[in-house]
Amino acid sequence: MEYRRLGKTGYNVSSVSLGTWQVGGGWGEPFDDALAERIIEGAIERGVNFIDTADVYGNRASEAAVGRVVRRVKARHGDRVYVATKCGRFINPHIDAGYTPAALRGYVEDSLRNTGLEALDLIQLHCPPTPVYYRPEIFELFDTLKAEGKIRQLGVSVEKVEEALKAIEYPNVATVQIIFNMFRHRPSDLFFREAERRDIGIIARVPLASGLLTGRFGRDTTFGADDHRTFNREGAAFDKGETFSGVDYGQGLAAVEALKAILPPQPGLAAWALRWVLMFPEVSTVIPGASRVEQIEANLAAADLRPLTPAEMDAVAGVYERLIKPSVHHLW
């Protein structure tokens, strides 16, 4: 396993880590605590030392499972596993006015109880409305929580590059979690340069574009009614960019076929898509999800792949410029 420095947190984290939106369920499936624990523990056993979760995943069930496994692993082996969680998405309606220091303090304290951890290694604002990034009192709260020993580091999870650039103006913001994949290249321009200059850890999320970049979907693929890949394609429930990275499904399929023609058939497009993200040294870690233990092994194998060649990188960029950029680049 390769480990990279997570910016000014000083944490050395696995370059391929674990996102837990769908561990044990979600995306149309009921939550299964036992399955979630097998996936999380399986990742840790294979060298993953950074787990990303959120209070809203599985209505707190995912976060609780992470806490149980991390406490158990630490008690048994003394392993250091960093837990990153998020707060704010329980605010309903999810608007700027709902973000208050009192509300966010409550969510942080709820997460501490839910995980059973002494402190949260990283707490992240969970894709708040853009105006929140322009309110210093929100960010000042987390200095107080850090002084109280409830959190160790602050980060943000963002939808837009604009939000990321604004967030890192606050000195206490140590990390930014952002969608970055073969269908979403824009962060690698100005934002990556500014993040490197300010020593910000970059957590690349949605690296497989909701599974589209696995190369296993087709025009006849169907998703459950409760799966966001069915109901959120136009942003009906949350930001459209969270589903297939905001790419039209048919357009994405065409781009996938073009990518398959560029990259070796083995070990599959998903692994090469993860390896592509890791080609950018500014990225501290990429956090693919897993709904089965077997998927963890496939994800982690990406870190051991050879680097993409300059010709392959150029060809991937060409697919993006031709098939994806006109409809996506300016939106996020």
Secondary structure, 3 states (H helix, E strand, C coil): CCEEECHHHCCEEECECEECCCCCCECCECCCHHHHHHHHHHHHHCCCCEEECCCCCCCCHHHHHHHHHHHHHHHHHCCCCEEEEEECCCCCCCCHHHCCHHHHHHHHHHHHHHHCCCCECEEEEECCCHHHHHCHHHHHHHHHHHHCCCECCEEEECCCHHHHHHHCCCCCEEEEEEECECCECHHHCHHHHHHHHHCCEEEEECCCHHHHHHCCCCCCCCCCCCCHHHHCCCCCCCCHHHCHHHCCHHHHHHHHHHHHHHCCCCCCHHHHHHHHHHCCCCEEEECCCCCCHHHHHHHHHHHHCCCCCHHHHHHHHHHHHHHHHHHHCCCC
